Amino acid sequence: MKLKSTLICAVAALGLWSCSTPKDVTYFQDLNEGTYTISNLTGTIKAVSGDKLSILVNSKDPALAALFNLPVQSSRIGMRSSSDESSSNGVSLYTVDSYGNINFPILGEVHVGGKTSQEIAAEIKQMLISRDLIKDPTVTVEFANVGINVLGEVGQPGRYNMERDRITILEGLAMAGDLTIQGERKNVSVLRENPDGTTSVYRIDLTSAESLYGSPAYYLQQNDVIYVEPNSYKKRQRQANGNTTLTASFWLSVASFLTTVAVLIFK
């Protein structure tokens, strides 16, 4: 009789378990009201080899400024011609070479590698003024082709352009349609190529605000790869009956069978 009661309790417990809510799908489970410190405050992207830059020079003297703004039809080393799809607002794009340099009109070779768009603009402005080429230049620099790659268990995997010089991993995942319900939230990987040719790998637990805001990959860099691996349930789907033993119906059937056997034995 005691065994029968135990089995009945087990069946009831399994029923409650089948109605429970998984705790591994909610973001920021340790998030409380207050202020969190972001470890990487220098998240603004910097120019690297292969980047394409849109650089516009303006002045009170438009004719003078035009000398430093080549149209698409012009073709120079480090710039794209009109036949290339990489153009921005009718102005050629400067391609950063393997040494981190671009070839700028009149100024010649300008080193931009490892610098933000604001730093590049400030340097070109200073060079124009110091060489007495333009007295009142306004220089605007924008990254034209930078993006991130999002793979794995997200709504829409693919490559996405970075519309701003600084975006977070949350924004990157949002662009890809967020994680699917079968994405592993506790182990999101960010792969980042370094200027020295090495690759850094960062792991982020999206269920933990501390892990998220404390990660060096909270702010993304161009060409970062975000990979969301499938959770254990999704992985087991690749095997025949891989998740059968985890379902409530399976264990309810087992408990029901054992209860029936116990009733027949002790009746």
Backbone hydrogen bonds, N-H to C=O, Kabsch-Sander energy under -0.5 kcal/mol:
donor,donor_aa,acceptor,acceptor_aa,energy
5,S,1,M,-2.2
6,T,2,K,-2.2
7,L,3,L,-2.3
8,I,4,K,-2.2
9,C,5,S,-2.2
10,A,6,T,-2.0
11,V,7,L,-2.2
12,A,8,I,-2.1
13,A,9,C,-2.4
14,L,10,A,-2.4
15,G,11,V,-1.9
16,L,12,A,-2.0
17,W,13,A,-2.5
18,S,14,L,-2.1
19,C,15,G,-0.7
19,C,16,L,-0.9
20,S,17,W,-1.2
28,F,206,L,-2.6
29,Q,207,T,-2.3
30,D,207,T,-0.7
31,L,28,F,-1.9
39,S,37,T,-0.6
39,S,213,Y,-2.1
41,L,39,S,-0.8
43,G,41,L,-0.9
45,I,165,D,-2.9
47,A,115,K,-2.7
50,G,96,V,-2.7
51,D,48,V,-2.1
53,L,94,Y,-2.8
54,S,142,E,-3.0
55,I,53,L,-0.6
56,L,140,T,-2.5
58,N,138,T,-2.6
64,L,61,D,-0.5
65,A,61,D,-2.2
66,A,62,P,-2.0
67,L,63,A,-0.5
67,L,64,L,-1.1
68,F,65,A,-1.9
69,N,66,A,-1.3
70,L,68,F,-0.5
72,V,90,G,-0.9
74,S,71,P,-1.3
79,M,76,R,-2.3
80,R,93,L,-0.8
84,D,81,S,-1.8
87,S,85,E,-1.7
88,S,91,V,-1.8
91,V,88,S,-1.7
92,S,70,L,-1.5
93,L,86,S,-0.6
94,Y,53,L,-2.8
95,T,78,G,-3.0
96,V,51,D,-2.9
96,V,94,Y,-0.5
97,D,101,N,-2.6
100,G,97,D,-2.1
102,I,110,V,-2.2
104,F,102,I,-0.8
104,F,108,G,-3.3
107,L,105,P,-2.8
108,G,104,F,-2.7
110,V,102,I,-2.8
112,V,100,G,-2.8
112,V,110,V,-0.6
113,G,100,G,-2.3
114,G,47,A,-3.3
115,K,112,V,-1.7
120,I,116,T,-2.4
121,A,117,S,-2.3
122,A,118,Q,-2.4
123,E,119,E,-2.1
124,I,120,I,-2.5
125,K,121,A,-2.3
126,Q,122,A,-2.3
127,M,123,E,-2.3
128,L,124,I,-2.3
129,I,125,K,-2.1
130,S,126,Q,-2.9
131,R,127,M,-1.6
132,D,129,I,-1.7
133,L,128,L,-2.9
134,I,128,L,-1.2
138,T,58,N,-2.5
140,T,56,L,-2.7
142,E,54,S,-2.2
144,A,52,K,-2.9
145,N,52,K,-0.7
148,I,160,Y,-2.6
149,N,224,D,-2.7
150,V,158,G,-2.8
151,L,149,N,-0.5
151,L,226,I,-3.4
153,E,228,V,-2.6
154,V,152,G,-2.2
155,G,178,D,-2.3
156,Q,176,A,-3.4
158,G,150,V,-2.2
160,Y,148,I,-2.9
162,M,146,V,-2.2
163,E,161,N,-0.8
169,I,218,Y,-2.1
172,G,168,T,-2.1
173,L,169,I,-2.5
174,A,170,L,-2.1
175,M,171,E,-2.1
176,A,172,G,-1.0
177,G,174,A,-1.7
178,D,173,L,-2.9
180,T,153,E,-1.9
183,G,180,T,-1.9
184,E,229,E,-3.1
185,R,183,G,-0.9
187,N,184,E,-0.7
188,V,204,I,-2.7
189,S,227,Y,-2.4
190,V,202,Y,-2.4
191,L,225,V,-2.9
192,R,200,S,-2.8
194,N,198,T,-3.4
197,G,194,N,-2.1
200,S,192,R,-3.1
202,Y,190,V,-2.4
204,I,188,V,-2.6
206,L,185,R,-3.0
206,L,204,I,-0.8
208,S,205,D,-1.8
209,A,207,T,-0.5
212,L,208,S,-2.0
213,Y,209,A,-2.7
214,G,210,E,-1.4
215,S,212,L,-1.3
218,Y,215,S,-1.7
220,L,167,I,-2.5
220,L,218,Y,-0.5
223,N,147,G,-3.9
224,D,221,Q,-1.8
225,V,191,L,-2.3
226,I,149,N,-3.3
226,I,224,D,-0.5
227,Y,189,S,-2.8
227,Y,225,V,-0.6
228,V,151,L,-2.1
228,V,226,I,-0.5
229,E,187,N,-0.5
229,E,227,Y,-0.7
231,N,182,Q,-2.7
235,K,231,N,-2.3
236,R,232,S,-2.3
237,Q,233,Y,-0.8
237,Q,234,K,-0.6
238,R,235,K,-1.5
239,Q,236,R,-1.8
242,G,239,Q,-2.0
244,T,241,N,-0.8
245,T,241,N,-0.5
246,L,243,N,-1.4
247,T,243,N,-0.6
247,T,244,T,-1.3
251,W,247,T,-1.6
252,L,248,A,-2.6
253,S,249,S,-2.0
254,V,250,F,-2.1
255,A,251,W,-2.9
256,S,252,L,-2.6
257,F,253,S,-2.4
258,L,254,V,-2.6
259,T,255,A,-2.4
260,T,256,S,-2.3
261,V,257,F,-2.4
262,A,258,L,-2.5
263,V,259,T,-2.5
264,L,260,T,-2.2
265,I,261,V,-2.0
266,F,262,A,-2.7
267,K,263,V,-0.9
